[in-house]
Amino acid sequence: MRRKGFTLIELSIVLVIIGLLVGGVLKGKSMIENAKQKRVKTDIDGTMAAVYSYQDKFGYLPGDDPTSRVGDLGATGCVGGDANGLFDTAAEALCAWQEMIGAGFISGNPGETTAAVAKKNPYGGSYDLNASAENKNYISTANIPADAAQAIDTKYDDGVYNKGDIRADTDYNDTVTKRISWYAF
């Protein structure tokens, strides 16, 4: 008399296949997350290169340039910054993006007159150019998950949320999304 059902070998093969599928999905998610973190770093590096290229070409930081760049770069509303070497006003930060776009250092529409002109990070937040109370320029970006912010800080800096060149707005131990600032200039 023969019994119907699965043998232990058949069951173990099915379990191995399920394990491989689950492992592949988890590894794929990890690869996607690592790619997002690397893209944040690449975006920061690209923005830094654009700022320095603009400064080399025109002699001032974009947005801080005292020359009106409406005519030659199409930077609508950018009538000139205060030439103090800092992204210290919202108008200068917005004009910085417009002027870098108009000069051809980054892609976009130099006539865009809202914060939408700024590039978005892979988590959906925008990149912003700012100056600190210590008169240091930095690039910040919001909407970064806490674990991703900590991984970026650890990978490219010291891993401490309030020290070094990469800083978060709050401790990495809480799970809220972060604004990270990159003191790059």
N, C-alpha and C positions, 0 to 999 in steps of 0.2 A: 504494500500500500504506500503510495507516494503522497506526501503532504504538500500543499500549495503554500507559497509565501516566499519571502526573500531570504537568501542565505546571509550569513554574517559578512561574507566577502562583498556581496552586492551592496549591503548597507554601508560598509566601510568605504567603498568607492564613491557612493553618493555623498557621504559626509566629507570626504576629501575634496570633491568637486565643489560642494557648498562652501567649504573653508577657503578654497582658492578664490572663489568669486567674491566672498566677503573681504578677504585680504586685498584683492585687487581694487575693490571699491574704496576701501579705507586708504590704501596707498595713493589712489587717484585723487582723493580729497586732499591728502597731505601735499601732493604735488601742486595742486591748484592753489592752495594756501601759500606755499612757498613762492610760487610764481607771482602772486599778488604782492607779497612782501618785497620781492626783488623789483617789481614794477614801481613801487613807491620809491625805492632807492634810485632807480633809473630816472624816474621823473624829476626827483630832486637834483640829481647830477645834471640832467638836461637843462633844467631851469637855471642852475648855477652857471653852466656854460653859456647860456643865452644872456644872462646878466653881465658876465665878464666880457662877452663878445660885443655887446652893446657899449659897454664902458670903454673898451678898446677903440671902437669905431668913432664914438661921439664924445668921449672924454668925461662922461657923467654916467651915473647909474640911471637905468631907465626909470621914468617917472619923476626922478629927482632932477632931470635935465632942465635947465632954465629956459631952453629954447622951445618955442612952440613947434610941435611936430605934427600939426594938423595937415599942413600942406605937403610936406615931403614924405610923411609916413602914413597919412590918413588916420592918425590917432585922434579921433573926434573928441573935442573938449579938453585936450591936453595942451594947455597954454603955457606950460612951464612950471617946473618944480622950484624948490628953494636952494638947490645945489649944496645942501649940507651933508651929503653922503649917507643919508638915512631914508628909509621908507617910513616916514613918521606921520603921514596923513593918509586917510582913505583915498583921497584923490591921487596922490602919488602912487599908491599901490595899484589902483585901477589903471592909471596911465602907464605904469611899468609894463603891464601885460599888453596893452595896446601898442606901445612903442616897440616892444620885442617882436610882436606879430608883424607890425608895419615894416620893421627892418629885415624881416625874413628869418629871424632866428628861431621862432617857433611858429606853428601853424595856427590859423584862426582868422577871424575878421577884426581888423584893427579899428573898425567903426563901431564895434559893440560897446555900448556905454553902461553896461551893468556888470555885476560880479560874475555873470555867466561867461564872460570872456576868459576867466581863469580856468586853467586845466582842472579836470576832476581826477581824483585818485581811484584806484580799483574798488574801493569800498563805498564810493559815492560822494565823498566829501571833496571840497575844492582846496586848491593850494592857494595860500595867501602869503604876500610879502609884508613884513612888519619890521619895526624897530623896537628893541627892548628899552626898559628904563635905564639900563647900563649903556645905552647908545650902541647896541650891536644889532646888525640886521640879521633876520632869520626868515626861513620859510616854514610855515606851519600848514598842517593839514588836519582835517577833522574826520570824525566818523570811523576811526580805526578801532577795531575790537581790542580789548585789553590784552589778550594773549598775543595778538599780532603786533601791537605796539611794543610789548616787552621783547618779543622775538627780534624785531627790527633794532631796538636799542641794544640788545645783547649782541646781535650779529655785527652791527656797524659802529658800536660805541662801547660804553661801560656797563650797560644793563641796569643802571640806577635811574629811576624816573626823574629825579630833580637835579642831576649833575651831568656834566659832560656836554658834548655838542648836540646830543639828541635828548630832549626832555619832554615828558608828558605832563598834562595839566593836573593829574592826580596819580596816586600810588597805583601800581599795577595789580595789587591784591584785590581791588574792587573790580567788578565785572562790567562797569559802564564803559561805553565807547570813549575813546580818548581823542584829544587834540594833541598831536605831537609837534614839537618845534625843533627844527634843525638849524642850529647856529652855524651857518655855512659861510658867512661873509665876514 
